[in-house]
Amino acid sequence: MIAAPSLQTAHRRIRERFGDDAVILSTRTVTRRHELGLGQERGVEVVVQPPGTAASRYNAAAGRLGLEARAPEGIPAELLREIERIESLVEQVSSEVERRRADDAGPGADPATALLVGAGASPAIARRVSARHSAAAGRGAADPAGLRAWLATQLRASNCGWEGFYGCHAFLGDSGCGRTDLVLAAAARLQEQGRRTLVLAVMPADPGTTHRLQEAAAADGFDAAVVGGAHNLAEAEPHFANYDAVLVELPRLDHPAMAVGGALHAWLAANVGFHRHLVVAADRDLADVGNVGGAGGVADKAGLAGLSAVTRDWNCDWVAFTRLDCTRRAGKLLDVLESVPLAVSLLAADPLHGGRLTVASSAEVAGLVAPATSPGAGRLDREALS
């Protein structure tokens, strides 16, 4: 398959790669999300039969359907499940080994490690990150200022500002993670930027969501609707091109509609036109985030292992952090980013009530996990009350 921004470019690439005798089996127009930004682009995909080969009926049918042609004989589903089970066990054992080796990062710890632990990172992750910085810098114990500057070059973020935020975006996360506030605040900001914006709430659990959505849409000028199921989303998708930005709030992770292999998952997980954002609340105990038990995922799997499973199952592109105003331990985000290798898209701190919502930059994320000053003690962290 040849992908290109235009049909003319695709034909040129086909001639350069296969010559004039290549046979075009099918052509389709696609809208893809940007890999390194929060926008999208249109292009074409052309399925080609190279000269001197005979395409099977299977490959030809796959081409007509816009699917990648592949051999019918694949890895058995039972083997894939066993591989996933073994990988999960390895993750658990590795985490337990690191936990047992972890110390309290007390007075004997180097200053950079102590900074990260003081900000909320776990001792094991703090030592690992500090050691990587020391190795990169070519010296011994890392200093806090040097570590912070290095993290700003290592932590991935969208780094594109609101001008680079457009296209189709879906937001998923566990109950109480702040998805609704994030989506409504982002929609208001995009509409303020002159972007025609649509918000879709998929099967909301709160019966008051419809009224709240109507009020927000009327106040901020964006379009909004409640969606009853995956088939409604699929039917509406052709109309998304009429908007500069489409924001879809998905049900909570443990909702039956979020079952892996279900209609909603089948529609979204491989949809090349969507950015998929995993929403994580910064004030949540990391042992409780990412609960996918009962949703068709890995039974009773929560914590960072649960987040990792969600990331894989839903093919997430980004992680968005919310409720930053409710924690003094933002360093724990470093643990999330070590476990979930995603770039940070958005950072939210009570955005609907005078707080802030920013398109994340690497420097801002580094400032959160390795602050220049110790976190203030003026506000209780919710974890301390649980």
SEZA-70410 format. One record per residue (C-alpha): residue in three letters; y, x, z. Coordinates in steps of 0.2 Angstrom, whole numbers, plus 5000, padded with zeros to 4 digits. Layout:
alaYXZ;...
//
This chain:
met500050005000;ile501750064995;ala503250015006;ala505050034999;pro506849965001;ser506749884984;leu505549844970;gln506349974959;thr506050114971;ala504250054974;his503850064956;arg504550244955;arg503550294970;ile501950224962;arg502250314946;glu502550474955;arg501050454966;phe499750374955;gly500450394937;asp500750254924;asp498950184924;ala499050114942;val498749934944;ile499849824955;leu498749694965;ser500149614974;thr502049624979;arg502949544994;thr504649545002;val504649595021;thr505849605035;arg505549745047;arg506349795063;his507149965064;glu505950085073;leu507450185081;gly508750045084;leu508849865088;gly509149805070;gln508149755055;glu508049795036;arg507249705021;gly506049785009;val504549764999;glu502649805000;val501649834985;val499749844985;val499149964972;gln497450004964;pro497450184959;pro496850234942;gly494950264940;thr494450154955;ala493749984956;ala494449864969;ser493249754977;arg493449574979;tyr493849604998;asn495249724994;ala495949614981;ala495949464992;ala496749565006;gly498149624994;arg498449444989;leu498649395008;gly499749535012;leu498449625023;glu497949805024;ala496349825014;arg494949905025;ala493149915025;pro492249755032;glu491149865043;gly492249915058;ile492049965076;pro491049825085;ala492149715097;glu490949755111;leu491249945109;leu493049925109;arg493049825125;glu491949965133;ile493150095127;glu494649995135;arg493649975151;ile493250165152;glu495150205148;ser495650085162;leu494450175174;val495150345169;glu496950285172;gln496450225189;val495450385194;ser496950485188;ser498150385198;glu497150395213;val496950585212;glu498850605210;arg499150495224;arg497950595236;arg498750755230;ala500550685233;asp501550745248;asp503050655255;ala504250775246;gly504950825263;pro506050975267;gly504951095258;ala505151005241;asp506251085228;pro507951005226;ala507650915210;thr506050835216;ala506850785232;leu508250705222;leu507050595211;val506050545227;gly507650495236;ala508150395221;gly506450295222;ala505250385211;ser503550415218;pro503150595224;ala501850625211;ile502950575197;ala504450665204;arg503450835205;arg502750805187;val504450775179;ser505250915189;ala503951035184;arg504150985166;his505951025167;ser505651195175;ala504451245161;ala505651185148;ala507151285156;gly506051435158;arg506451465177;gly505751415194;ala506351265204;ala507351145195;asp509151105201;pro509750925201;ala511250945189;gly510151035176;leu508750905179;arg509950765176;ala510650835160;trp508850875154;leu508350695157;ala509750635146;thr508950725132;gln507150665136;leu507250485141;arg507250375126;ala508450225124;ser509150125110;asn510750225110;cys511550105097;gly512850005106;trp513049815103;glu513549845085;gly511749905081;phe510949755090;tyr510449615077;gly508849545069;cys507449455078;his506949495097;ala505649425108;phe505649455127;leu504149445138;gly503849475157;asp503149415173;ser503749265183;gly505549295191;cys505949455180;gly507549385174;arg507149355156;thr508249195155;asp509749275162;leu509549425151;val509349325135;leu510749205139;ala511949355143;ala511449445127;ala511649295116;ala513449265123;arg513849455120;leu513149445102;gln514149285099;glu515649365106;gln515449505093;gly515449385079;arg513549375076;arg512849205072;thr511549195086;leu510049085089;val509149065106;leu507348995107;ala506548955124;val504648945122;met503748825133;pro504848845148;ala504148815165;asp505748755173;pro506148575168;gly507948615170;thr507948755157;thr508448635143;his509948575152;arg510448755156;leu510148815138;gln511248665132;glu512648715144;ala512648905139;ala512548865121;ala514048745122;ala515048875133;asp514649025122;gly514548955105;phe512749005100;asp511348895094;ala509848855105;ala508248755106;val506748735116;val505048765107;gly503448675111;gly502148805104;ala501748945093;his501548835077;asn503348775080;leu503948955080;ala502948995064;glu503648845055;ala505448895061;glu505249085056;pro505949055038;his507548995045;phe507849145056;ala508649235041;asn510149115043;tyr510649205059;asp511249375063;ala510249385079;val508749275085;leu508249295103;val506549215109;glu506149195127;leu504249195129;pro503349105144;arg502849215159;leu501449335157;asp500149225166;his500549065157;pro498949005147;ala499949015131;met500149195133;ala498249225132;val497849385121;gly497049315105;gly497949145107;ala499049075094;leu500649145101;his499949315103;ala499249315085;trp500949265078;leu502049395087;ala500949545091;ala500849605073;asn502449535067;val503449675059;gly505049575059;phe505149565078;his505749685091;arg504649655107;his505449685123;leu504449705139;val505649645153;val505449725170;ala506349685186;ala507049845195;asp506949765212;arg505049725211;asp503749825220;leu502849915206;ala501149865213;asp501649685209;val502349695191;gly501449665175;asn500149535182;val499149485167;gly497649405177;gly497249235171;ala498149255154;gly496749315144;gly497149495147;val496349615159;ala495749505174;asp496749545190;lys497649685183;ala499349715190;gly500549855194;leu500849995181;ala499149975174;gly499549795171;leu501149845162;ser500249975151;ala498949835146;val500349715142;thr501249845131;arg499649885121;asp499049705120;trp500749635114;asn501249795104;cys502949805113;asp504349915106;trp505549915120;val505649895139;ala507249805146;phe507649825165;thr508449685174;arg509049645192;leu509749825194;asp511049755206;cys509649705218;thr508949885221;arg509450045228;arg507950135222;ala508150135203;gly507250305203;lys505650195202;leu506050165184;leu505450335181;asp503750285186;val503750145174;leu504350255159;glu502950375163;ser501650245162;val502450135148;pro502950255134;leu504350145128;ala506150175124;val507450075135;ser508349935126;leu509449845138;leu510049865156;ala510549715166;ala511349685183;asp511649505187;pro512549485169;leu512849295171;his513849315187;gly515049455184;gly513849595183;arg513449705168;leu512349705153;thr512249855142;val511349925127;ala510450065135;ser510950245132;ser509850395137;ala511250465148;glu511450295157;val509550285161;ala509550475167;gly511050425179;leu509950285186;val508350385190;ala509350545195;pro510950485202;ala512350615205;thr512550545223;ser511250475235;pro511050285234;gly512150185245;ala511450105261;gly512649955260;arg511349835253;leu509549805258;asp508249825244;arg507149675242;glu505649775244;ala506149815261;leu506049635266;ser504349595258;
//
